Amino acid sequence: MNKLINFFKSFLLLELLKGMSVTGKYFFARHITVEYPEEKTPQSFRFRGLHAQRRYPNGEERCIGCKLCEAVCPALAIKIEVAERADGSRRTTQYDIDLTKCIFCGFCEESCPVDAIVETRVYEYHGEKRGDLYYTKEMLLAVGDKHEEQIAKDRAADAKYR
Amino acid sequence: MMELLQTLQLLGQDLLGPAWLPVWTAVKIMIIILPIMGGVAYLTLAERKVLGFMQIRPGPNRVGYWGLLQPVADGLKLLTKEFIIPNGSNKFLFVAAPVLALTPALAAWAVVPFDDGMILADVNAGLLYLLAMTSLGVYGIIIAGWASNSKYAFLGALRSAAQIVSYELAMGFALVCVLLAAQSMNLGEIVRGQSHGTGMLGWYWIPLFPMFVVYFIAGVAETNRAPFDLAEGESEIVAGFHVEYSGMGFAIFFLAEYANMILIAAMTSVMFLGGWLNPFHGWPVLGAMTDAIPGLIWMLGKMSAMLFIFLWFRATFPRYRYDQLMRLGWKVFIPLTLIWVVVVAAWMQTPYWLW
């Protein structure tokens, strides 16, 4: 008897129709595709994108050349040289991040005692030559100047969880 | 449309005399072929759109509004690509195979009636001609597989040939039922035979429902479409019989496959869904409202619906295993169709045959 029921079940193509009803239902479902250049997914304030060097409001760069970030960097992407400036303060003469080496772990940002090196929300950047992704101190400071408002807002939002 | 063609024909007869007939036929062929080519191009877009929608994504939408220029872009890309002829191949057959695949796919359209009288060759053996032409398509595939001198292509061609030959039988028997019901092999007569009942109740899909299903599934298998696309089998044999083809050669195989798909859709509409007939003819309110719509529109609408089901199948079903495919063809479809031939023949002898 069971055999007979199964025979008719398969003969009436019931399972195939069930499958088709599933795909048929999805035909009218809302697309979940994010059409990238026009639409973007929401970002967290902890997003780890392109690096930036920050300044204090008076224009003085924050970095004091303690080399903690260089020491913690697991990919050895950071290179720092330090010298004494004319006013006697300790400053970096060279601060390079090789973005082709960087793994965007965020350790540099976490280790920084003065919040100088940060990772911004910027992820739409590119290099046309290999060297283009080797960011020097000037480039990092420029990124920081450009996005300072957003960076400060993200740090403030994250502060209460630290 | 018809009046325009008729005045054009009279004008041509005055102008060219007896030489007009071949010219006129060529014109009519063009009138059929060009829309089919356009239909093929946009069927590829429709396929990608439908598959996309069923997978909750929008499908191609970058080239032109709503992706409407995508087929043009694809066509241009294929046209500008190099047509590579492999060193070890049989060069003549390698070039001839795509043509052999495409020609029967297009030639079969000669006997398809688009509207009452809108038919290129109103031959009485139309059904036989259609069967013959769709069977010829397998030569293109076999020759392509053999001439490529490649193992994947050869395997694909063998699979495809075996599959087409086995499903041809079931398809033929399903058509025998239609032939019995219509008592004619002329496709126009078959459609007219379905006009006796009220609207869609008079069509053959009701008395021949199992044959309708079998015919459509066999048609899917015949055109090597999913879930019967073992001949292509992307995951096992790369692309089957056309692995070695590039550029225009590949495009022609593509064209042939899709032209065959449209042909199967057209044949299903003619045999089982009343061709150009209005499905609501003779119904209380709907009948009067829809009778003004020309038959061509109904025919195209039915074809589109069938093509949508083709795409729906592809979005839903996983590929058959080879032995399952053969089992379905030989052990399910052929006995079923044979039984139904007898049932229909006996049914027609009783007074309960209403069609």
Interface residues (C-beta under 8 A of the other chain):
Chain A: L13 L16 G19 M20 V22 T23 G24 Y26 F27 F28 A29 R30 H31 I32 T33 E35
Chain B: V50 F53 M54 Q55 I56 R57 P58 N61 V213 W312 F313 A315 T316 F317
